[in-house]
Amino acid sequence: MLSLLQPQEFSLDSLRDPFSLPKQFMPKPKPAPIKVVKPKELPPPKEHPPITLDAILPGNNPVAILKFHGESAVVSVGQKIWEVTVIAIKNDCVILRDEIGKFELKY
């Protein structure tokens, strides 16, 4: 009689684990926590000071009248004022230099 028995073949996927929980009772996986990374704050770009040109008085020793935060000043070439240096005074513009570089003031 044992000779008539044939071994049965099963795949491991078809076997049921009697100790496992049914799918409806399995704990749901928690989503991975989201990590918020704040970008590093960059310092604001440096700008030239808000100096305005009021007038240019040409001549042998040209001067210009500049205004900065409501304060006016008469300046000549080479003079330092408000953390800028007057590089040149032309008929239509004044060239200044600060820690950033050169810039022009025009009418």
Secondary structure, 3 states (H helix, E strand, C coil): CHHHCCCCCCCHHHCCCCCCCCHHHCCCCCCCCCCCCCCCCCCCCCCCCCEEEEEEECCCCCEEEEEECCEEEEEECCCEECCEEEEEECCCEEEEECCCCEEEEEC
